[in-house]
Amino acid sequence: MDKPKPRVHGIGGVFFKSRDPDALSAWYERHLDFPVTKWGGAKFDWRRADTGAPATTVWSPFPEDTGHFTPGDKPFMLNLRVDDLDGLLAALRAEGCRVLDRREDGEFGSFGYVVDPEGLVLELWQPPAEAGSAP
């Protein structure tokens, strides 16, 4: 019997608030060899264990006053990689989860948002079909 496809197949990113995102990125680049990009975060490329498809995880500091993690009350947010954003959001709503009426669609894929029971905003990311990576 085939194992059901997982709802989430990886961490797409770790985003967190920082007093000085540029200085912090520079520190990680200098001392830990993070591959910091022009937009200030770092990209780590890998392959999915289930399909072998290329994938990316992003590490990115945000300014302390960012509203991107709203309505969460945590100083960080996780981005989780999914294959079927619409299906997952519908299933989470049906299961009584707090799914936000917030969606973003663009060149880097589609994003939906759910809040866990402790107030952490989870950004669900479906990468574009022709790519497996982020900015």
ABEGO torsion letter per residue (X at the ends): XBBBBBABAEBABBBBBBABAAAAAAAAAAAAGBBBBAAGBBBBBBBBAAAGBBBBBBBBBBBAABAAAOABABABBBBBBBABAAAAAAAAAAAGBBBBBBBBBBAAEBBBBBBBAAGBBBBBBBBBAABABBX
